[in-house]
Amino acid sequence: MDSRMKKNATLGQLIGALRRRNGWTLKQMSDTVGIPLSTLAKVEGDKLSLSYDKLERFTARLGLSMAEFLAQGEGPGGTPGDGPPVITGRRSLTSDSNSVRIHTGSYDYEYLCTDLRRKRMVPILTHVLAHTLEEFGDLVRHAGEEFIYVVQGTIEVHLEFYAPVTLRQGQGIYIDSMMGHAYLAKEGERALVLGVCSSDDTNLQGDLIHLAEESAERPA
């Protein structure tokens, strides 16, 4: 079954395939990952699930990232199968204690739901502060794609390969983030936008925060 494992295999099927590939009994896997034998048997039999935190500890004990573990579900050539999807039960609420704030000369960032690691989608609330490209500096580039939605105010979007475009409250834009880009505040002191950045890189959130921290440390 391992070589034909479906991309949308159940959690129990993924665990069972991994256990058999290592030649382990349930008891041996239980000892390795630190999950009681009775619990592991129910999970493999799809009679019980694991919370995201427990699943992350499970994969870490095996020396795998979550992405590597879930990638077992890809069929030959990565073709999606027809089985049921793996449900990990990930959830995160926005709160003051669950965000990271970084101030740069151009933006005030608030990275949301930061307790969830290895996200491929990173939500960010951003106050746009700069009003001119001279004030903003070099255009920003990073991996992935992003969608920006104007919550308050008006922004002017500058892109490497396009003429500037003005977006008002209730309007948005989707772009390739590898293309140089800058958002400027117009018709007021600042604007508020909600951005969602996406990438196959499971460390996207960390990379974006690091990029913002580097920008914050540059002399004005």
Sequence and secondary structure as in RCSB ss.txt:
>XXXX:A:sequence
MDSRMKKNATLGQLIGALRRRNGWTLKQMSDTVGIPLSTLAKVEGDKLSLSYDKLERFTARLGLSMAEFLAQGEG
PGGTPGDGPPVITGRRSLTSDSNSVRIHTGSYDYEYLCTDLRRKRMVPILTHVLAHTLEEFGDLVRHAGEEFIYV
VQGTIEVHLEFYAPVTLRQGQGIYIDSMMGHAYLAKEGERALVLGVCSSDDTNLQGDLIHLAEESAERPA
>XXXX:A:secstr
 GGG  TT  HHHHHHHHHHHTT  HHHHHHHHT  HHHHHHHHTTSS   HHHHHHHHHHTT  HHHHHGGG  
GGG   SS            GGGEEEEE SSEEEEEE TTS S SEEEEEEEE   SHHHH S B  SSEEEEEE
EESEEEEEETTEEEEEEETT EEEEETTS EEEEEESSS EEEEEEEE S TTHHHHHHHHHHHHHHS  
